[in-house]
């Protein structure tokens, strides 16, 4: 990598370095092995990572942090791991966080660390959720935390219409095509997935590509 490095923190199910694209954007001298194994049944984190890194410049470094563990998939355990991932953003000079998850309940500790991150100028790109609900009256977090650097992404069909599974109605949210998106899967294969997770990753990718242009 060149001297100027832009770090993107993916908080997900892990990102498999068996995928050539992902491995090429990982600093192998500074990574936690467990976070680069994607043990989710679907390969969700690897799929999201491939979208984030699609056609970005060499200066983009992926930092994977696993909030989800298929062997310990409880709400409290996932939240605890997610908060620890967010804390890394301040320690490791992250530029953008991509978080393709959420839930119905707010969490004070999660809110407080995301506020610190937002106040530090780090962009947090997060999913609107796949409940098909109006977020003006339906709770989904962290999407509904009122933070200046929090970007909430909804899922569009390829024809530009809202995918009916996508949450909507939140002031200032953005939209990307997240329906039937092809990306990488573990063991260097690929496939299609749909959801606000994929839309979120596409928006992060758009931000990263613009940063790459600004480096030239």
WOWOSUL-V570843 format. One record per helix or strand. SS is the DSSP state (H for helix, E for strand). FROM is the first residue (numbers start at 1). TO is the last residue. If there is no record, write none. Layout:
{{SS:FROM:TO} {SS:FROM:TO}}
This chain:
{{E:6:12} {H:20:23} {H:33:36} {H:44:52} {E:60:66} {H:75:91} {E:96:99} {E:103:103} {H:108:119} {E:123:127} {E:134:134} {E:141:141} {E:150:156} {E:162:162} {E:168:168} {E:174:177} {E:181:185} {E:189:193} {H:196:215}}
